[in-house]
Amino acid sequence: MTGWLTPAELTLFAQAFATTLAISAAGILLAVFLAMPLAVALRSRSAFLRCPARLYTEFMRGAPLVILLFLLYYGGPSVGLLLPATTIGVVGLGFYGAAYFAEIFRAGLGSVPWGEVEAARLLGLSRSQCFLSIEAPQAARLCIAPATGQVIALVKESAVLSIITISELTKVAGEISNMSFAVVTPYLTAALLYWALVELVARLGLRAERALRTTESRTHA
């Protein structure tokens, strides 16, 4: 069966959209927060810092998110880890996404010409001053595009949160489909809402990239 969604179904989709947006945003913020020290550790000359960071990023990039969620939600209680599904969704997205963001940040920092850093050090700037005034601004501009792509990927990955009973867009679409025996309308609605969210992220990424370019051009002017 196909047809228009009922007011009750539209309400369910509105709530699911808000849930998807909130969990995705929280998970992405956690991922970025964790990725910053990870990126520094990946670039460290100390094997004590670099090796565990490399092991973590390689494992997280090699394991599907759905496996991580299963381990946290269904395996957690066996070791005393009892967390709400929403918390596990945020943590799962955050720890999973951190590995990808860490590689993006590492590559961005590695693309900054080392000669500029050395010149700044010769002028008397400290290591932290060099990072904040030279490395970080240039790396941010280089990281915007791939980071935006990763944010979009995590938003779409949030669809698997339905397996741990979170009422996000995909789960609600399935529930409405089961109740109404319609397939096209619920899932098409979910697809359009995901598309709207992805378009919002993409436009914000473009604005951020343009803003950084404008700031950099003014700085060099």
VEXDREN-2710 file (C-alpha; in Angstrom, 1 decimal):
% VEXDREN-2710
k/r/px/py/pz
1/MET/0.0/0.0/0.0
2/THR/1.1/3.6/-0.7
3/GLY/-0.3/7.0/0.2
4/TRP/0.2/10.0/2.3
5/LEU/1.4/9.8/5.8
6/THR/-1.0/10.3/8.6
7/PRO/-0.5/13.2/11.1
8/ALA/0.5/10.6/13.8
9/GLU/3.1/9.1/11.4
10/LEU/4.4/12.6/10.5
11/THR/4.8/13.3/14.2
12/LEU/6.8/10.0/14.6
13/PHE/9.1/11.1/11.7
14/ALA/9.6/14.5/13.2
15/GLN/10.6/13.0/16.5
16/ALA/12.9/10.5/14.7
17/PHE/14.5/13.3/12.8
18/ALA/15.2/15.2/16.0
19/THR/16.7/12.0/17.5
20/THR/18.9/11.4/14.5
21/LEU/20.1/15.0/14.5
22/ALA/20.8/15.0/18.3
23/ILE/22.6/11.7/18.4
24/SER/24.6/12.4/15.3
25/ALA/25.7/15.8/16.5
26/ALA/26.7/14.5/19.9
27/GLY/28.6/11.6/18.4
28/ILE/30.4/13.8/15.9
29/LEU/31.4/16.3/18.6
30/LEU/32.7/13.4/20.7
31/ALA/34.6/12.0/17.7
32/VAL/36.3/15.3/16.9
33/PHE/37.2/15.8/20.6
34/LEU/38.8/12.3/20.8
35/ALA/40.4/12.7/17.3
36/MET/42.5/15.7/18.3
37/PRO/44.8/13.9/20.9
38/LEU/44.8/10.8/18.6
39/ALA/46.1/12.8/15.7
40/VAL/48.9/14.3/17.9
41/ALA/49.7/10.8/19.1
42/LEU/49.8/9.5/15.6
43/ARG/52.4/12.1/14.7
44/SER/54.5/11.6/17.8
45/ARG/58.0/10.4/17.6
46/SER/57.4/8.3/20.7
47/ALA/56.4/4.7/20.0
48/PHE/54.8/4.7/23.4
49/LEU/52.2/7.2/22.1
50/ARG/52.2/6.4/18.4
51/CYS/51.7/2.6/18.5
52/PRO/48.6/2.5/20.7
53/ALA/47.0/5.3/18.7
54/ARG/47.8/3.5/15.4
55/LEU/46.4/0.2/16.8
56/TYR/43.2/2.0/17.8
57/THR/42.6/3.8/14.5
58/GLU/43.3/0.7/12.4
59/PHE/41.0/-1.5/14.5
60/MET/38.2/1.1/14.5
61/ARG/38.5/1.6/10.7
62/GLY/38.5/-2.1/10.1
63/ALA/35.6/-3.1/12.3
64/PRO/32.0/-2.2/11.2
65/LEU/30.1/0.2/13.4
66/VAL/27.3/-2.4/13.8
67/ILE/29.7/-4.8/15.5
68/LEU/30.9/-2.1/17.9
69/LEU/27.2/-1.3/18.8
70/PHE/26.4/-5.0/19.3
71/LEU/29.4/-5.3/21.7
72/LEU/28.5/-2.2/23.7
73/TYR/24.7/-2.8/23.9
74/TYR/24.3/-6.5/24.0
75/GLY/27.7/-7.5/25.3
76/GLY/28.2/-4.7/27.8
77/PRO/25.8/-6.0/30.5
78/SER/28.0/-9.2/30.8
79/VAL/30.9/-7.1/32.0
80/GLY/28.8/-4.7/34.1
81/LEU/28.4/-2.0/31.4
82/LEU/24.7/-0.9/31.7
83/LEU/24.1/2.2/29.6
84/PRO/21.0/3.6/27.9
85/ALA/20.7/2.9/24.2
86/THR/21.0/6.6/23.4
87/THR/24.3/6.9/25.3
88/ILE/25.7/3.8/23.6
89/GLY/24.7/5.3/20.2
90/VAL/26.6/8.5/20.9
91/VAL/29.6/6.6/22.3
92/GLY/29.6/4.2/19.4
93/LEU/29.5/6.9/16.8
94/GLY/32.1/9.0/18.7
95/PHE/34.7/6.2/19.2
96/TYR/34.1/4.9/15.6
97/GLY/34.3/8.3/14.0
98/ALA/37.3/9.4/16.0
99/ALA/39.6/7.0/14.1
100/TYR/38.6/8.6/10.8
101/PHE/38.8/12.2/12.0
102/ALA/42.2/11.4/13.6
103/GLU/43.6/10.4/10.2
104/ILE/42.1/13.5/8.6
105/PHE/43.7/15.8/11.2
106/ARG/47.0/13.9/11.0
107/ALA/47.1/14.3/7.2
108/GLY/46.2/18.0/7.5
109/LEU/48.9/18.7/10.0
110/GLY/51.4/16.8/7.9
111/SER/50.6/18.9/4.9
112/VAL/51.8/22.1/6.5
113/PRO/55.3/23.0/5.2
114/TRP/57.8/22.3/7.9
115/GLY/60.0/25.2/6.8
116/GLU/57.3/27.6/8.0
117/VAL/57.4/26.1/11.4
118/GLU/61.1/26.1/11.6
119/ALA/61.2/29.7/10.5
120/ALA/58.7/30.6/13.3
121/ARG/60.8/28.8/15.8
122/LEU/63.9/30.7/14.8
123/LEU/62.0/33.9/15.3
124/GLY/61.4/32.9/18.9
125/LEU/57.9/31.4/18.8
126/SER/57.3/28.5/21.2
127/ARG/56.1/25.1/20.0
128/SER/52.5/25.8/21.1
129/GLN/52.6/29.3/19.5
130/CYS/53.7/27.7/16.2
131/PHE/50.9/25.2/16.4
132/LEU/48.2/27.8/17.1
133/SER/49.3/30.5/14.7
134/ILE/50.8/28.5/11.8
135/GLU/50.0/24.8/11.8
136/ALA/46.4/24.8/13.1
137/PRO/45.0/27.5/10.7
138/GLN/46.5/25.9/7.6
139/ALA/45.6/22.4/8.7
140/ALA/42.0/23.5/9.4
141/ARG/41.5/24.7/5.9
142/LEU/42.9/21.5/4.4
143/CYS/40.8/19.4/6.7
144/ILE/37.4/21.0/6.1
145/ALA/36.5/19.1/2.9
146/PRO/37.4/15.6/4.1
147/ALA/36.0/16.3/7.6
148/THR/32.7/17.4/6.0
149/GLY/32.6/14.2/4.1
150/GLN/33.3/12.2/7.2
151/VAL/30.5/14.0/9.1
152/ILE/28.1/13.1/6.2
153/ALA/29.2/9.5/6.4
154/LEU/28.6/9.4/10.2
155/VAL/25.1/10.9/9.7
156/LYS/24.3/8.1/7.3
157/GLU/25.9/5.5/9.6
158/SER/23.5/6.6/12.3
159/ALA/20.9/4.5/10.4
160/VAL/22.3/1.3/12.0
161/LEU/21.4/2.6/15.5
162/SER/18.0/1.0/14.9
163/ILE/19.6/-2.3/15.9
164/ILE/19.9/-1.1/19.5
165/THR/16.3/0.0/19.7
166/ILE/16.9/3.7/19.1
167/SER/13.9/5.3/17.4
168/GLU/15.8/7.1/14.7
169/LEU/14.7/7.6/11.1
170/THR/15.3/4.1/9.8
171/LYS/13.7/2.3/12.7
172/VAL/10.6/4.6/12.6
173/ALA/10.3/4.0/8.8
174/GLY/10.4/0.3/9.4
175/GLU/7.8/0.5/12.2
176/ILE/5.4/2.6/10.1
177/SER/5.9/0.2/7.2
178/ASN/5.0/-2.8/9.4
179/MET/1.9/-1.0/10.7
180/SER/0.6/0.4/7.5
181/PHE/1.8/-2.3/5.1
182/ALA/3.3/0.5/3.0
183/VAL/6.9/0.4/1.9
184/VAL/7.5/3.3/-0.5
185/THR/6.1/6.2/1.4
186/PRO/7.8/5.5/4.8
187/TYR/11.2/4.7/3.4
188/LEU/11.1/7.5/0.8
189/THR/10.3/9.9/3.6
190/ALA/13.2/8.7/5.6
191/ALA/15.5/9.0/2.6
192/LEU/14.4/12.6/2.0
193/LEU/15.0/13.5/5.6
194/TYR/18.5/12.0/5.5
195/TRP/19.1/13.9/2.3
196/ALA/18.0/17.2/3.9
197/LEU/20.3/16.6/6.8
198/VAL/23.2/15.7/4.5
199/GLU/22.6/18.8/2.4
200/LEU/22.6/21.0/5.6
201/VAL/26.0/19.5/6.6
202/ALA/27.4/20.0/3.1
203/ARG/26.4/23.6/3.0
204/LEU/27.8/24.3/6.4
205/GLY/31.0/22.7/5.3
206/LEU/31.2/24.9/2.3
207/ARG/30.6/28.0/4.3
208/ALA/33.3/27.1/6.8
209/GLU/35.7/26.5/4.0
210/ARG/35.0/29.8/2.4
211/ALA/35.3/31.6/5.8
212/LEU/38.7/30.0/6.5
213/ARG/39.9/31.0/3.0
214/THR/38.7/34.6/3.5
215/THR/40.4/34.8/6.9
216/GLU/43.6/33.4/5.5
217/SER/43.6/35.8/2.6
218/ARG/43.1/38.7/4.9
219/THR/45.9/37.5/7.1
220/HIS/48.4/37.4/4.2
221/ALA/47.2/40.7/2.7
END
